[in-house]
């Protein structure tokens, strides 16, 4: 169902300190089913109208589809990017290109510790000895800290990506962070993503065309052979499938 900007704005409360968790959960309860079948642009429009400056999107820079969608609807929107210190140079280049070519406010977030400081405290290459802890320190906590000033955040999460994401709601409750989690592209297929990229000339991380359909930190991401699960290149050989951000 399409929700007009006017209707969404009628639901907005101007509050620089944000809503309480109870108020946010009520919003999810009311709008989740209402927006389930809405176009991605309408979902972003609703979120921006409902939460104002307390709404941001996140991007891992595998591609710029979500950033492109959001920038069309809400020019100047905050785009949060986590620089773990382990990214491929192509990922950093994609981030820089998004910032240079799109009307967004790109925010690069870094962990409290540099890689060297983390190595000194936990031992060299924590991503090998304890990948869950490494992700927690370099991804999960920095994201939680960066979202402190927002009531809602949007992600490019799609149900088609992994079996763990097949029930991802379009408008959901992020209990871990006590925020509204918006997934405008949750219902999109791989073909829809590819068509949007082609139709709109959207930036794509060049690694995608070099055998990396799912891109994370360089030490924990490998090429995927044709026909393999696109996510199989992440944390290969560890049994790990998620960094913890969407867990």
N, C-alpha and C positions, 0 to 999 in steps of 0.2 A: 504494500500500500504506500502510495506517495504521500509524504507529509510536507505541507507547504512551509515556507520560511515563516510566514505570518503565524501559523499555528504553533510552530516550534518556539518562536520568540515569545508567544503568549505564556509559554511554560517556563521561561527563563527568570530566574531571580538574580538580581545583581548583588553579589556578595563577594567582596574581595578576599574574604577569609575562607570562602568555600562552604559547601554544605556538609552536614553531618553524615556519617556512614548510614544512618537510618534513612535520611532523606535521599541519599544516592541509591540505596537499595530499592526504595519506593519508585524511583525513576526507572530503574531496570525492570521492575515488576510490571510497570505500566506500559513501557515502550518496547520491551523486548519482542513480544509477539507482534506488535503493531508494525515494527520495522523489519521483521524477518524476511519479507520478500521484496523490500524496497531496493531500488538501484543504489549502487555504492555512493554515487554523488549525493543522493537524497539523505543517506545515513550520515555522511560527513556534514552536510548542511544542517541537519538536525542537531548533531553534537556541537557544532560551532555555535549555533543559536542558543542551545540549552546551557552550555557551560562557558561560552565566551572565551576569555583569555586563560581560563582554567582547563582548556582542552589542548592537547598536543598530539602529534603523531610520532611514531618511532620508525626508524628504517635501518636495516642492516646493510643496505646498499648492494644487495644482490641485483636489484634493479630499482628504478625510480618510479614504478607505477603508482604506489600509494602517494608518494610526494607529488606526483603530477596531478592525480585526481584531487588531492586536497588543495593544491595551489590554485587550481581552476575555481574551486568553490570558495576558498578562504585565502585570498592572497595575503602573504605575510605570516601564515601559520607557523607555529614553532615545530621544527622537525628535529627530534632528538636522535643523535647518533652516538653509539658507544664505541669509543676507540680503546680497545682492550690492550693495545701495545703489541699485539700479535697479528694484526691484519695484513693481508696481502697488499702490496703497493697498488694493485688495481682497484681494490676496495676503497682505499684512501683517495685514489684518483676519481672514482665515481662520486664519492662524497663531495670533492672539490668542484666537480662539474655540475652537480645538482645545485650547490650553493651559487655558482657563477651564472647559471642559466635559468633558474626558476625563482619566482617571487615568494621565497620562503625565508624564515628566520632559522638558519641551521645552527643547532647547538651541539657542539662536540663535548661529550662527557668522558672523563677519564677516571680510572680507579684511584683510590687514595694512595696506593703504593705504585711506584714504577715497577717495571719488570725486574730491574736489578734489585730493588728493595724487597720485592717479594721473594726473589731467589735467595737473598741473604737471610730472610726470616724462615722460609719454609724448605729451602733446598732448591737447587737448580732444576729447572724444567718441571715445575709442579703439575703442568698439564699431562705429564707422563705418570708421575707417582700418585697423584690424586686429582684426576680431571674434574670431579664434582666440586672439590674445594676451589680449584682454579676458576671454574666458571662462576662459582658463588662470589669470589672476590673480585673478578674482573668484569662480570656481566650483571649478575643478579643484584648485588648490593648497590653498585653504581646506578643502575636503572631505578631502583627503589628510592635512592637519594634524590635523583634528578626529577622524579615524578612527585616529590613532596608538595610542590606548589600547584599541582593540577588536581582536578576532581575526576577527570576522565582522560584516557589515552587510547589512541588508535594504533592498531597493528596490522600488518599485511598477512596475518594468519589466514590460511585457507584449509578447508576440510579435505580437499583433494591431496594435500601434501603427505600426510602420514595417517596411519590408523589411530594414532593418539589424538588426532585433531578433528575426527569426523563429526564430533558433537559440538564443536566450537560454536557458541552462539554469536549472532550478529551484535547483539547488545547483551553483555554479560556482567557478572559481578566478580571482580578480582578480589577475593577474600584475603589473599596474602597482603595486598597493598591497600585494601579498603578503598578501592576506586572502581569506577565504571570502566569496563574494558570494551572497546568498540572494534569490531572486525568487519569493516565495510565490504571486504572482498571474500568473506567466509564461504560464500556459495559459488565463487568463480572456479571454473575448470582450468586446467593448464591451457586449453585451446583459447579460452576467453582472455587469459593473460597475454598469450602470444599475439592474439588479434589486436588487443588494445595497444600493445607495444608497436606493432606494425602500423596501425592506423594513425597513431599519434606521434610516431618518431621518438618514443620514450628512451631515455638513457638506460643502458643495460651494462652491468659489470662485464668487461670483456672475457673474464674467466668462464662465464656461462657458455661461451662459444668454444671453450678450450677443454670441455669435459668436466666442468664443475657446476652441475645444476643446482647445488645447494652449497652456499659459501659461508664458512665460518672463519675461525682463526686459522692462519696458515699451518701451524704445526699439527692441527687436528682435522685437516680437510685434505682429502685426496681426490684424484680424478675418478670418475665413474664410467665404467664401460657401457656401451650401448646395450639397452635392455635391462640394466641393473636398476634397482630402486634408487631414485634420485637422491634420497637421503642417506644411502649406504656409504657415501664418502665422508660422512661426519663421524668422528670418533671411531673410525674403523677398527675392528678387533677388540673393542672395549665393552661392548654390550650397551653402551650409553647411546641414547637417541635424542635427548633434549638437554639444553644447557641449564634449565631450571626457570627461565623467564616465563615460560608458558605452562609450567607444571602446577 
